[in-house]
Amino acid sequence: MRSNSRTALALAALLSCAALTLWLGLRSLPVVTAGTRQEPQAAGPTRPRSEFLVILDAGHGGDDNGATLAGNLLEKDLTLALAREIRRNLEDRGVAVRMMRESDVNLSLERRVEIANEARPSLYVALHAGVPGQGARVYAPALASSPSTPTGPFIPWERAQAASIEQSKTAARLVTAEIHKAGLNVREMTMPLRPLNNLVAPAIAVEWATGPQSLRPQQLQKAEATLGASIAAGIVQTRGQMGGRP
């Protein structure tokens, strides 16, 4: 009887200790309330440092058609086709690529930023299309005010790009040069744009200037292939500048 009593007491003590440990662990978990915007964290990347990862973000999608271009083309379709062309060229060069969207789906601007900041890519490229002009416009981010050094684990949402802005400008310059080399009209600009300013990684945007004239399918496919190949070539040059394989 005495042996059974000691065993029961020992078992009860063990269960009490386990319950206390679980309770303390639950109390330490962060509480996030609905509607709270999470500031970008200054944490380390989740991918291997040796991998050069590119996120291609085809603009718009789902209920958001974007601009209606010549020939009733929708911007959301053109950006997705261009992203696929860039991905094909990059993967042929051994560059890891993640597509922000693979199909015609809704993605809010905030959700795109969250996905990109969680992935911590080597380069984020937003893709858009518009009617004015013909060729491409390449955008590098610019901060509205001078950046400040973060003092905690979180960095200000509107200044998340501060630590990467010089690399972003380098990427924009190299992509612009390759588009120009391909014989296309191209203009490089620096502007305070969302979501570029909210990203903790180097980031640029490329807008395909389709022109006012409707293109035949063969012409459109050729223009898409030329622009996609030149953007990919600029990204490969960027990888070389950042210490990866050229």
N, C-alpha and C positions, 0 to 999 in steps of 0.2 A: 504493500500500500504506500509506504514512504517513498519507494522508488517511482511509482506512478505519479505521486504528487509532485516530486521534483521535476519530472519530465514535463508535466502539464505547466508548471510555473515557468520553466525554461522556454517552452513553446509560446506561452502568452507574452513573455518579454520580447521574444524575437519578432512576433507579429506587431507589437506596439512600436518597436524600433522602425520596422519597415513602413508602417503607416505614417510615422512622424517624418521620415525621409521623403516620402511621396508628397506630403502636405507642404513641406518646405520647398520642394522642387517646383510645385505648381505655383506657389506664391512668387517665385522668382521670374516667371514667364512674363513678357511684356504684354500690356493690354492695349489693343488698337481699337478705337471706337469708329463706328461707321462715319464715312465722310471725311476722315482725317487724311490729309495729303502727306505722304511720306517723303521727306527730304532725301536726296541722294546720299548714300553712305560713302565714307572714304575708306571702305574696306578693300582688301586685296582681291584680285581677279579670281574667278572660279574656274577658269580654263588654265591649262598648262602655259607657262610663260613662253615656251619655245614655239607655240602655235600662233600664227598670224591669222586671226579670225576677222572676217568682214561680214557685217550685217547690211543687207540690201533691203531698204524699206520702200516698197512700191507705194506711192501715195494714194490716198483715198481707198475706195473699196466698199462693197456692200451697198448700203443705202446712199452712200456718198459717192456720186459719180465723178466729182471734180468738174473740170471744164469740159464743154462740148466743143470738139475741135472740127476742123474742116472734114467734110464727108461724114458728119455725124459720129465721128469717132469719140469715144469717151476717154477722158484722161485716165481713169482707173484701169482701163484695159491696156492702154498704151504703156503705162508705167510698169504693169506686171509683165508684159511682153519684154520690155527693155531689161527688167531685173533678171528674167530668165536667160536672156542673151548674155548679160554680164556674168552671171553665175557660170554659164557654160564655158566662157573664156577663162574665167579665173580658175575653175576646177581643172581645166586642161593644163594650167600652169602650177598646179599643186597648192592652190590657195584655198583654205577652208572658208566656206560660205554658209551663212544662215539667212534664210529668207524671213522677213518679218511677216509676210503673208504669202501663202502658196496658191490662194484662190480668191474668189470674190467675196470677202468677208468684211464685217465691220470691225474696225479697230480705232478706238479713240486716241487722240494725241497723247493723253496722259498714259494710256496703256502701252503705247509704243515706247515711250520714254522708260517706263518701268521695265519692260522686257529688255531693252538695250542696256540699261544700267545694271541689271542683274547679270547679263551675259558678259559685260566688260569686254567688248570687242577691241581689236586693234584699230579698227576704222568702221565708222557708221556712215552709210551713204543713203540719203533720202533722194527719191526720184520723183520728179513732177514733169508736167508737160503743159505748154501754153501756145497760144496762137501768134503773138507778136514776134517778128523776126524769124530767122531760119538758122538752125544750127543748135547751139546749146548755150546755157548760162550756168556758170559754176559759182556757187556761193560758199564762202567761208564765214564762220560765225564772228561776231564782234560783240564785246560786252558793252552795255550801255554806260557803265561806270567802271572805274578802276577796280580790279579784283582785290579782295581781302583774303588774308590767310585764315583758313578755318581753325578754330580753337578746340573743337570737340570731334566726336565720331561722325557728326553730320555736317554737310556743307550747304550753304545757302542755295536754294533751288534755282534762282535766277543767275547764279555765278558758278554753277557746276562745271562749266566748260573752262574755267580759268586756268587750270593746270595743264590743259591739253590744247590751248588755243594756238600756240605756235606750230604744233604738229598738224593741226587742222589746216592752217594756212599753207603749210608745205604740201599737204595732200591736194588742196585746191589748185595750187600752182602747177603741180606735176600732172594732174588730170587735165587741166586746161592746156598744157603744152602738148599732150598726146592727142587731144581733140583737134588742136590746130594743125598738128603734124599730119593728121588724117585728111586735111583739106576742108574741114568744116569751119564755118563761122563760129566763133566762141568768144564769150566775154566773161571775165572773172570779176566777181564783186565780193565785198565784205560788208555784211549787214547783221544787225542783231535779230536773228531769226529763231523762232521756236520750230521744232524742238531742239535745235542744235545747241542753244545756250543751256539747256537742262541736262545735257549728257556729260558723263564723267570720262568719256573717251574721245579721241579725235573724231571729228564729225564734219561732213560737208553735205551740200545738196547740189544736185544737178537737175536742171530743167531743160527738157527737150523742147526747143522752139520749132514747132512743126510748120509754121508759115500759114498763110490764109488759103493757099491753094490745096484742093483735095488731091491726094496722091493715089496712083493706082496701087493695087496690092503688091506688085513686084517692086515698085519704087519704095513703098513703105518698108517692105522687108529688107531691101538693100540699105536704106537709111538707118534702120534699126540695127542691122548687123555692123555697119561702119561705126556708129556711135557707141554701141555696146562694146566692140573690140577696143576702141580708143579709151573708153573709161576704164576698162579692165587693165589696159596697158599702163595707164596712169596709176592705178592701184598697185600694180606690181612694182612700179618704180618707187612708190611710197613704202612698200615693204622693204625694199633695198635701203632706203633712207633711214628706216627705223631699226636697221640692224639685222633684218631677216634676209633670206635668200632673194637675190634680184630676179 
